[in-house]
Amino acid sequence: MKIAFRADASLQMGSGHVMRCLTLADALRAQGAQCHFISRAHPGNLIGAIHQRGYKVNSLVAPVNKAQAAIKTIAPTSQSTQPHQPSEPAHAAWLGDTWQADAKVTAAVLETMQPDWLVVDHYALDQRWESALRPQYKKLLVIDDLADRPHGCDLLLDQNLGRQPQDYAGLVPTHCQVLTGPHYALLRPEFAALRPYSLQSRYARPALRELLITMGGVDQPNATGQVLKALKTCALPTDCHITVVMGLTAPWLANVRELAAQMPWHTEVVVNVNDMAQRMADSDLAIGAAGSTSWERCCLGLPAIVLVLAENQIESSKALHADGMAVVVPSVAAPLLELAEALTSALHYILANYTEISRKCATTCDGSGIQRLTNLLVTKYDL
């Protein structure tokens, strides 16, 4: 079976789209599938990382000023207040070109490959792009988080808490199967493997000894730096050890390393780790961004203080907070004193209700979503 993936990473959009596609590709490759990536060379791309995982990659040219000028008025970033045209996806500017131009170069790649499945994980692409490429693939899987634009797919996955299939009513064809919720979260197999160890160890955690801070591979707004500054005023145990995980392309990496050296507690900054599941399992508490990593933490029963770093994280964060599985604190745009007070309050609450929170997390995601999706792709859809 041949699988093609169309996903990008950049300083603007982060690394999550490519990373979850890599997780799916690994699972499919283990079943004998041939996987191929198509990704644009945005600043902060992960094309090198895809190569290192052993996959072929067709690299699309980086955005040019002409392309950016053509779309800048139709798609704001999450920080922009400019209106966009209703006919365009809200994140159209993330593509780095017009959808027509992207479809043309992608079609040239798919024409020689003729994949059984095309997997698309990109907020800037919609039904128009998918329809233009329909002759080049047999079936289409869309991975989405927004439910804000139409798709012409056969299978759609939205792994966010609180999302329901009816949220995509009218946005997908009637024959499309919609999979929703953390039950289908695309986690690497080591999370499910470490789940029993992690959950068992939660019952014997008397205090906060290991604190994990992770704001995603890019952390464009430097949430990590703001959290470190705010934590200086918090009464952490003297023997607390802080681990900060960042990506190699994170623009604030040097700044975070300087801040870490000034912390009252031993603070370690690690980059591009390949043992995140083990680090989470060994941690008592996490402070992190919302998004896909929320389901990693839930799988391992790891309580968390969550910061919302993008608009598409708001709804899932609210659901986590409302269900008592995390405490959401002000964004990095809030005054430092306000953030510090919120962190102090969240720390007290989580430590006082640790076991209950951990158990609620664990019931949300069991880490087997990747296997559920892979089985559907390989067996249910007879190609």
C-alpha positions in Angstrom: 0.0 0.0 0.0 1.3 3.4 -1.0 0.6 6.4 1.3 1.3 10.1 0.5 1.4 12.7 3.2 0.9 16.5 2.6 1.9 18.4 5.8 4.1 21.3 6.7 6.0 22.6 9.7 7.2 26.2 10.2 8.1 28.8 12.8 4.5 30.1 12.3 2.5 26.9 12.4 4.8 24.8 14.6 5.8 21.2 14.2 2.7 19.3 15.3 1.2 18.6 11.9 4.3 16.9 10.6 5.0 15.1 13.8 1.6 13.4 14.0 1.9 12.4 10.4 5.3 10.9 11.1 3.7 8.9 13.9 1.0 7.6 11.5 3.6 6.9 8.8 5.7 4.8 11.3 2.7 2.7 12.2 1.8 2.2 8.5 5.3 1.3 7.6 5.3 -1.3 10.3 2.4 -2.8 8.4 4.3 -2.9 5.2 3.1 0.4 3.6 5.3 2.7 1.5 5.1 6.2 2.8 6.1 9.4 1.0 6.0 13.0 2.2 5.3 16.3 0.4 6.3 19.3 2.5 7.1 23.0 1.8 10.5 24.3 2.9 9.1 27.0 5.2 11.5 28.5 7.7 11.5 26.1 10.6 10.5 23.1 8.4 11.1 19.5 9.4 12.1 18.1 6.0 15.5 17.0 7.4 13.8 15.2 10.3 11.5 13.4 7.9 14.5 12.2 5.9 16.1 11.1 9.1 13.1 8.9 9.9 13.7 7.1 6.6 11.1 8.6 4.4 11.3 10.1 0.9 10.3 13.8 0.8 9.4 16.0 -2.1 10.4 19.5 -0.9 8.2 22.3 -2.3 9.9 25.7 -2.6 9.8 28.1 0.3 7.4 30.9 0.3 8.3 33.9 -1.9 7.2 37.5 -1.5 5.0 37.3 -4.6 3.1 34.3 -3.2 2.8 35.9 0.2 1.5 39.1 -1.3 -1.1 37.2 -3.2 -2.6 35.7 -0.1 -1.7 38.0 2.8 -5.0 39.8 2.8 -7.2 36.6 2.8 -5.8 34.7 5.7 -4.7 36.1 9.1 -2.6 34.3 11.5 -4.0 33.6 15.0 -2.5 36.8 16.2 -3.8 39.0 13.3 -7.0 41.0 13.4 -7.3 41.5 9.7 -10.5 40.1 8.1 -10.2 37.3 5.6 -12.4 36.5 2.7 -15.1 34.0 3.6 -14.2 31.8 0.6 -10.7 31.2 1.9 -9.6 29.1 4.9 -8.7 31.2 7.9 -5.2 29.9 7.8 -4.6 30.2 4.0 -1.5 32.2 4.5 0.2 29.3 6.2 0.4 27.5 2.8 3.1 29.9 1.4 1.4 29.9 -2.1 -2.0 29.9 -3.7 -3.9 26.6 -3.3 -3.9 26.3 -7.1 -0.1 26.5 -7.4 0.3 24.1 -4.5 -2.2 21.6 -6.1 -0.3 21.8 -9.3 3.1 20.9 -7.9 1.6 18.3 -5.6 -0.2 16.6 -8.5 3.1 16.3 -10.3 4.4 14.2 -7.4 1.3 12.1 -7.0 0.9 11.4 -10.7 4.0 9.2 -10.7 3.2 7.6 -7.3 -0.6 7.1 -7.5 -1.0 6.5 -3.8 -3.8 4.4 -2.3 -4.2 7.0 0.5 -3.5 10.7 0.5 -3.2 12.0 4.0 -3.6 15.8 4.4 -2.9 17.6 7.6 -2.9 21.3 6.8 -5.3 24.1 8.0 -4.8 26.0 4.7 -6.2 23.3 2.4 -9.8 22.5 1.7 -12.2 20.8 -0.7 -11.0 22.8 -3.7 -7.4 21.6 -3.4 -8.6 18.0 -2.6 -10.9 17.9 -5.6 -8.2 19.1 -7.9 -6.0 16.2 -6.9 -8.7 13.6 -6.9 -7.5 11.8 -10.1 -4.1 11.3 -8.4 -5.2 9.2 -5.4 -7.7 6.5 -4.5 -8.8 7.6 -1.0 -8.3 10.7 1.1 -7.8 11.0 4.9 -8.0 14.6 6.4 -6.6 15.3 9.8 -8.1 18.4 11.2 -8.8 20.3 14.5 -10.9 23.2 13.4 -14.2 22.1 11.6 -14.1 25.4 9.8 -14.0 24.5 6.1 -15.3 21.9 3.7 -13.4 18.7 2.7 -13.9 16.1 0.0 -12.5 13.2 2.0 -13.3 9.6 2.7 -12.1 9.6 6.3 -11.7 12.5 8.7 -9.9 12.5 12.0 -10.3 15.2 14.7 -8.7 14.0 17.9 -9.8 16.9 20.1 -11.7 16.5 23.4 -15.3 17.5 23.0 -15.4 17.3 19.2 -18.3 15.3 17.8 -18.9 13.9 14.3 -21.9 16.3 13.9 -19.5 19.2 14.0 -18.5 18.2 10.5 -22.1 17.9 9.2 -22.3 19.7 5.9 -18.5 20.0 5.7 -17.8 16.4 4.5 -19.5 14.1 2.0 -22.2 11.8 3.3 -20.0 8.7 2.7 -17.2 10.1 4.9 -16.5 8.4 8.2 -15.7 11.0 10.9 -13.5 9.9 13.9 -13.5 12.3 16.8 -11.9 12.6 20.3 -8.8 11.5 22.1 -9.8 7.9 21.6 -8.2 8.3 18.2 -5.3 10.5 19.3 -2.2 9.8 17.2 0.4 9.0 19.9 3.7 7.1 19.4 3.5 3.5 20.6 5.9 4.2 23.5 3.1 6.1 25.3 0.8 3.1 25.4 3.8 0.9 26.4 4.7 3.2 29.3 1.1 3.8 30.4 0.9 1.0 33.1 4.3 2.1 34.6 3.3 5.8 34.6 -0.2 5.2 36.1 1.0 2.9 38.8 3.8 5.3 39.9 1.2 8.2 40.3 -0.1 6.7 43.5 3.2 7.1 45.3 4.1 10.7 44.4 4.3 12.6 47.7 5.5 15.9 46.4 6.7 17.9 43.4 10.1 16.6 42.5 10.2 16.5 38.7 8.6 19.4 36.8 8.5 19.1 33.0 8.0 22.3 30.8 7.3 21.8 27.1 5.7 24.3 24.8 6.1 22.5 21.5 8.9 22.3 19.1 8.9 25.9 18.0 7.4 28.1 20.8 7.2 31.2 18.7 5.9 33.4 21.5 8.5 32.3 24.0 6.0 30.9 26.4 8.8 28.8 27.9 10.8 32.0 28.9 7.7 33.6 30.4 6.9 30.5 32.5 10.5 30.3 33.8 10.4 34.0 34.8 7.0 33.5 36.5 8.1 30.4 38.3 10.9 32.3 40.1 8.3 33.7 42.4 6.6 30.3 43.1 7.4 28.3 46.2 8.7 25.1 44.6 10.4 22.5 46.8 14.1 23.2 47.1 14.9 19.8 45.6 12.7 20.3 42.6 14.3 19.5 39.3 13.0 21.3 36.2 13.4 19.9 32.7 12.7 22.1 29.7 12.1 20.4 26.3 12.5 22.4 23.1 13.0 21.9 19.4 16.2 22.7 17.7 14.5 25.3 15.5 13.0 27.2 18.5 13.9 30.8 18.0 14.1 31.5 21.7 16.4 28.6 22.6 19.4 30.7 23.6 17.3 33.0 25.7 15.7 30.0 27.5 19.1 28.5 28.2 20.2 31.8 29.8 17.0 31.9 32.0 17.5 28.3 33.0 20.9 29.1 34.3 19.5 31.8 36.6 16.7 29.6 38.1 16.8 28.9 41.9 16.3 25.2 41.1 18.3 22.9 39.0 16.9 23.5 35.5 18.0 21.5 32.5 17.2 22.4 28.9 17.1 19.5 26.4 16.6 19.7 22.7 15.0 17.3 20.1 14.5 14.5 22.6 13.4 11.1 21.5 12.3 9.8 24.9 9.4 12.2 25.6 7.2 9.4 26.8 9.7 8.3 29.4 10.3 11.9 30.6 6.6 12.4 31.0 6.2 9.1 32.8 8.9 10.1 35.3 7.5 13.6 35.8 5.2 14.7 38.6 3.7 17.6 36.8 3.9 19.3 33.4 3.5 22.9 32.4 2.8 22.9 28.7 1.0 24.1 25.6 -2.3 22.8 24.6 -2.6 20.7 21.4 -1.7 17.1 20.6 0.7 16.9 23.6 -2.3 17.1 25.9 -3.3 13.6 24.8 0.3 12.3 25.5 0.0 13.7 29.1 -3.5 12.2 29.5 -2.4 8.8 28.3 0.2 8.7 31.1 -2.0 10.3 33.7 0.3 13.3 34.0 -1.5 16.4 35.5 -0.7 19.6 33.7 -0.9 23.3 33.8 -1.8 24.4 30.3 -1.2 27.6 28.3 -3.1 28.3 25.2 -0.7 29.5 22.5 -3.0 29.5 19.4 -6.7 30.0 18.6 -7.1 26.4 17.5 -6.2 25.3 21.1 -8.9 27.2 22.9 -11.8 24.8 22.7 -9.8 21.7 23.7 -8.2 23.6 26.5 -11.6 24.7 27.8 -12.8 21.1 27.7 -9.7 19.8 29.6 -10.3 22.5 32.3 -14.0 21.9 32.5 -13.5 18.1 32.9 -10.9 18.6 35.7 -8.0 17.2 33.7 -5.8 20.3 33.6 -5.7 23.8 34.8 -5.6 26.5 32.1 -3.7 29.7 33.0 -3.4 33.0 31.3 -1.5 33.2 28.0 2.0 34.6 27.7 0.4 37.9 26.7 -0.8 38.4 30.3 1.3 40.5 32.7 4.1 38.5 34.4 2.7 39.0 37.9 -0.7 37.7 36.7 0.9 34.6 35.2 3.0 34.0 38.4 -0.2 34.2 40.6 -2.0 31.8 38.3 0.8 29.3 38.3 1.0 29.4 42.1 -2.8 28.8 42.4 -2.7 26.0 39.8 0.2 24.3 41.6 -1.6 24.3 44.9 -4.8 23.0 43.4 -3.2 20.2 41.4 -1.0 19.0 44.3 -4.1 19.0 46.6 -6.1 17.0 44.0 -3.4 15.0 42.4 -4.8 11.5 42.3 -8.2 12.5 41.1 -6.8 14.6 38.3 -4.4 11.9 37.2 -7.2 9.3 37.0 -9.5 11.7 35.0 -6.6 12.2 32.6 -6.0 8.5 32.2 -9.7 7.8 31.3 -9.5 10.3 28.4 -6.9 8.6 26.2 -5.4 5.1 26.3 -2.7 5.7 23.7 -4.1 3.2 21.2 -5.6 5.6 18.7 -2.8 5.2 16.2 -3.6 1.5 16.0 -7.3 2.1 15.6 -6.7 4.4 12.7 -4.0 2.2 11.1 -6.4 -0.8 11.2 -9.1 1.3 9.4 -6.7 2.4 6.7 -5.2 -1.1 6.2 -8.2 -3.4 6.6 -11.6 -1.7 6.5 -11.0 0.2 3.2 -10.4 -2.5 0.7 -8.3 -1.1 -2.0 
